[in-house]
Each structure stands twice: as C-alpha cells, then as structure tokens.
C-alpha cells in the first residue's frame, strides 16, 4: 500500500479528525431522546431540541466520512463542495455559533449560572476549544487542496 503525501490526502485526514471530534457530544445529545424537557441550571426547563440535533449531526458526520473516503481522497471535484457545505452549513452554525451566542446574548449578571450547563455537556455545543479546533481543521482542510479541486482536472474522466 502506497501512502500519499499530497494536499488531498492530508486534507482527508484533517477532515476525518474534525468530523470525529464532535461524535461523543452528539451521541450524548441523541441519547436524551426520551426526555421531553431538560432541566438546566437554576431549575429552568427547556424543550429537548438536543436529541434531533444530535441525530442529524451524527447523520451528517457519517455522510461526511463516506464522502471523504469514497470520493474526496480520489480528488472528485463535487466532493469538495459537499465538504464545503458540511463545514459552513453544519459545523459553523451547530458547533461554533452556540459558543458565541451564550456569551454574547446573556446579560453579564447571568453568566455565572451557565458554566455548569456548558461543563456538563448539555446542548449541541462542545467546549469552546473543541468547537473552534474542529471548525478550523475543516477550514484548513478545505483550503489545502482548493487549487487541486477548483483549478485542476483530477476526478474527471481521463483526468
């Protein structure tokens, strides 16, 4: 077996790592499917929207892994666009934006109430560092082979 060291192979590995980072958190979210309401810090009850987000995220992760290892690694052009959609259409709004939402939308006086929620892992978000690292890995993985996918002829018949 020959190991490739080109940008597409490195990008595939980075994408795989980025997609595997949120799996434990999304499994935990999906596991809450039997609970209709969740009680969070201070006895506040919210509807359980985490289970559907967890299941949808796990499905997107599986699709992403299939696309990476069936087509992206071979340089098929349309797979770059699928991974672009996964990075900017799923990872950014589900992993990164909630991290900024909690900090920016709550008054400062309520910030001490929310660390237990974030630390216990309730919700679709990961920890701040995990979310940002997963998203930055995806952006880096998109940028590395962009020239190959957007300007090259790999993945086309005869290319």
N, C-alpha and C positions, 0 to 999 in steps of 0.2 A: 504494500500500500504506500503510495507516494503522498507525502504531506506537502500541501501547497502553502506558500508564504505570501500570496498576493493580497491585495486590499480586500477582495471579496471574501476570501477565507477568514481573514482577521475580523472583518465586519460581521460575518456569520457567527463567529464565536462571541463577539461583543453583544450582538442581538440576543443570542441564546442566554447569556448571563443576565442581561437586562430583563428578559422575559421571565426568568426563573426567580428573580429577587422577590416579586410580589406574590408568588404562589402560596406561601404559608398564611399570609394575611388574608388573601382571597378565599382560601379554604376555610379559615376561621369565620369569615363573613357568610359564606354559603352555609356553614354549619348552624347558623342561627335561624334557619328557615322555619322551625316550628314555633318560634316566638313571634307573636303579632306585634307586641310593643316592647321596646327596650327601655329599661330604667337606667339613666346615666347619672352623673354627678349631681348631688343635691336633690335626688328623688324626681328629677324631671323625666317624664315619659315621652318618648318619640316613637313614631311608627317605624317598623322594621323595613327599611328600604335597603339594608345592607345585604340581605340574602340574595335578592335579584342582581344587585351589583356584583356580588361575589361570583354567582353562577355565570353571568355574562362575561366577566373578566376572565374567568377560567376558560371559557369557550374561545375568547379572543387570544389568550395565551397559546392554547392548543393550535388554533389556526395559524398563528404566527410561527410557531415551531415547525409546523408542517410546511408552510411556505418557505421558510428559511432553508430547511434541509432537503426539500424536493426541487426547488427552482432557483432560489436566490444564490445558493452556493455554485450553481452552474452558470450564473450570470444572465438568467432570463430577465428581460427588461421590465415586464409588468410587475414582477415581484418586488422591485424597488419601490414602486408606487403603493403596493399593498403595505409594505413596511412603513412607508411614509405616513399612510393613513392610520396605522396602528400607533405610531409614535405621537402624531399630532392630534388624532381623533379619539384615542383612548388613553394613552399614558399621560398626556398633558392634563386633560380635564379630570381624570379619575385619580391619578397619583399625585400630581404636583399642585393643581389649583386648590384642593381642600386644605393643604398645608398653609397657604396664604390666606384663605378665607377665614379660618378660625382665628388667626392673629389679627386680621385687619377689620373684620366685621363686628367683633365683640368689643364692648367698652373695656377699657383697661381694668376697671374695678372687677370685672368678671373673669379675667384671665386666671387667677388662682384656682377657680373652680374647674377649669378644663384640663390641666395636666393629667389628672387621674384618667380621664376619658382617653386622652391620646396615649398615655403609657399602658393602659390595659388593652389597647388594640381594638376597641370598639369602633367600628366605622370603616369605610372603604380605604381610608388613608393608611399609609405605612408611617414609620417615623420620618421626620423631615429629611434626614441624611439618606435613608434608603430610597425615598421617593426621588430626590434630586439626583442621586447617583444612577438609578435605573433610567431616568429620563435622559440624563447627559450621556450615558452609554448608548442609548438609542440614537440620539442626535449625532454623536461621533460615528456610530456605525452607519448612519445614513450618509454622512459627509465623506468618509473614506473612499468608497467606491463610486461616488457620484459621477466622476468623469467616465468611468467604465460603463455605467448604466445609461447615462444621458447622452454621451457622445460616441461611445463605442458601438461595435456591431456584434458583441457577444450575445449569445442566446437566440440569434436569428438563424433561420435555415441557411446553412452554408457559411455562417459567421464563426 
